[in-house]
Amino acid sequence: MIKLSKKIFAISSITILLASCGGHGVCDAYSYYEYKKEAKEIKQATPETNHIENGTI
């Protein structure tokens, strides 16, 4: 019974928190996740080039 009431309290607290910020917290978190995912994909897709200077110092 105590575990059930803790779960209900946690879910309702999260719902109230997200509703109080107008849902912007969820959007911001998702946008940041997408930004990091896209940055990782760009980093992996960018080929590395080796620059060799004809033996000069």
Sequence and secondary structure as in RCSB ss.txt:
>XXXX:A:sequence
MIKLSKKIFAISSITILLASCGGHGVCDAYSYYEYKKEAKEIKQATPETNHIENGTI
>XXXX:A:secstr
 HHHHHHHHHHHHHHHHHHHTTTHHHHHHHHHHHHHHHHHHHHHHS       TT  
